[in-house]
Amino acid sequence: MYLKGENISFGYKKNNFILKNVNICLGSGEVLGLIGDSGSGKSTLCKILAGYEKNYTGTVSIDGKKIPDGVYNPVQLIFQHPEKAVNPKWKMKDILNESYVVPQKILDSFGIKKNWLNRWPNELSGGELQRFALARALSPKTKFLIADEITTMVDAITQVQIWDSILDMVDELNIGVLVVSHDKKLINKLCHDIVYMSDLINI
C-alpha cells in the first residue's frame, strides 16, 4: 500500500508558491524521514497529505484512490503542539476514545498512566499529551502516520521512549510513517530513507 502526493502545489497568494509540483511516496511499513528548514513547507505538506489543507492543486491518493471526505482518514497527522489538537473541555479518557477504544497494550506501550485518564488537558505536560495523541491515532483503520516535529518539546530520554514505542507499534501494525524534522541525527537513527524539502520543491 502506498500513500502518494503527486504534483502538489500550494501558495497563499497567486504565483507565490510554498510548494510547487511536489511528489512524495510513502509505503506501508516504511519509516521515511523528511528534513527541511523552518518555513520550507514541511508542515504545509503534512497538512495536505493528511487532508487538513484542501486548497492545493495536485492529488493525494492511497493506491491510486483519493481519500473520500466524511470517513475516518487512514492518514493521521500528529502535530508538534498536541495541546492544539485536543478539546480543552473534555477529560483525557474522552479525548483518547473519541475515534476508537484504545487497547490497554497501546496505553502501556506509551506509558499512559491510569490516573491521567480523569485529568483535563491543561493538567498534563506536552510530552504526556503527545502520548495520548499518538495512542489515539493508532486506530486499526490508520494506515499512515505523519509525525511533524512531534518530540521537540520533550527531553532526550522521553524522546527516545516515545519513538521506541512508536516504532514498535507501527512495525506490528505495518503502518507507514513520515518523520518530519530538522534534526538530522534523529532522522538518521529512525528512518529507512530520507528526503529533503529542498529537493522536492520545484520553485
N, C-alpha and C positions, 0 to 999 in steps of 0.2 A: 504494500500500500504506500502511495506517495502523496504528500502534500506539495502542491506546486503553486508558486506565484509567477505568472508569465506576463512580461511586458508591462509591469506595474509602473504607472506614472502618477505623481501626486504633487500638487502645489497649492498654496493658499491663495496665490494670485496668478492670473493668466500669464503664461510664459515665464513664471518664476518657480521652477520646479525644485522640490526637495528630492524627489525620486523621479527617474526617467528611464523607462524601458528596463526595469529591474527584473531579473529572473533568478529564482531560488527554488531549490528542491530538497525536500526532507523525507527520508524513507522511514518506515516502521522499524523500531529498534535502533535507529541511528541517533547518535548524540553529536550534533553539528554545532560548532562554535561560530558566532558572528561577532566580529570585532569592528569597532568604529569609534571615532572621537565623539565627544559631546556635540550635539547639533548636526550629526551626519545623516540623520534619518532613520536610525535603528528602531526607535520606539514607534515611529510612524509606520514603518514596515510591519512591525509586530502587530499593531492595531489593525492593519489591513488584512493580514493573514488570519487573524482571529475574528474578523467580522465586526470590530468596533468602529472602524472607519469605512464609510461607504462611498465617499466622494473621491473616487480614483478611477483611472482607466486601466485596462488590462483584466486578467482573470485570476481568480484563486479557485483551485479545484482539488479534490481528492480522487485520485484515479480517473481523472478526466471529467468528473462530475462536479458541478457547482454545489456548494453547501446551501440548502434551502433555508429561507428565513422561517422563524417560528418553531424551530425544532431545537433540541439540545445540540449545541455546537461541539463537534468532536475535536475542535481545535481550541484548547483552553490557554488563556493568557494569564500569567502570574505577573503582577505589577511590582515595581520597585518599592512602592509605598502601600503596603497592604491595608492600612487604615482607610485609604480612599476607596477600597473595594468591598467594604462591609457596611452594613446598616447599623449606625450607632445606637439605634433604638431597639435592636434585637440582642438577646443574650447569645453567647457563643454557641451553645448547643443548637439553637435555631438557625444560626448562620451556617453552621457545619453541615446540618442535614437538609439544607434547602433544596438541593437537587437530587440527593440520594442518601440512604442511610450508610454512613461511613463505617466499615468494619473495624472491629477492635484491633485487628492486625495492623491496619494503617495508622490508627491512633498511636499504637505502641511504637511503630516504626519512626514516627515523627516526634515521639516523646511528649505527646499531648496528655497532660495530667487530668484526672477526673475532676478535680476541684476547679479547673479552668472553665469547665462547661457552663457553669452557672454565673460566670462573670460577664460584665459588659466589655465591649472592645476597648474602652479607654482604661480598663483595669489591667490590660496586658501590654507587654513590651512589643516593639516592632518585630523582633525575632519570633516571639510567641504567636503573634498574629499571622506571620508568614507561614508558620507550620500549619495553622488552620486553613489558610488559603490553598496550600498545596494538597492537604488531605481532601479538601472539598473538591478540588479539580480532578482528582484521580478516580472519577466515576468509571464504571465498566464501559461507558459509551465514549470515553475520551480515547482518542487515537494519537493525538499530537499535543505536546506541551511546549509552550513558548515561555521561557523564563527570562524576563527583561530586567537584568541587574538585580536579581532577587535577594542577594545576600550582602549587598553593600552596607546595610545598616547594622550588621552583626559582627561580633568579634571573630577572630580567625578560627577558634575552636568550634564555635557554634556553626560557622560557615561549613567546616568540614563535616560536622554531624548532619546538617541539613542535606548537603549534597550526597553524602553516603546513603542516606535514606531515599533520596530521590532516585539515584541510580539503581539501587536495589529494586525499588518498586517498578520503575519503568522497564527494567530488564525482565522482570517477571511478567509484566503486562504487555510487553512488546510495543511500547509507546515510543514514538519518535520525539526527540527533544531538541529544541533550538535554544542554545545557551548564549544569551546576548550579554556582552560585557566589554569593557575596555581593559580588563585585567588579563593580560596575555598569559601570565603564569597559571591562573585559574583555568583558562580556556585550554591551555596545553595539557593540563592534568586531567581534565574531564572528557575531552572531546575526541571523537574518531577522526574528524576532519575540521578544517577551519576555512571560513570565507571572510573577506574583508569588504566593508561597505564601500571603500574607495574603488574596489574592483567591480562592484555591482552597479554603481551609479554611472549612467552614461550621459552626463551633462557636459 
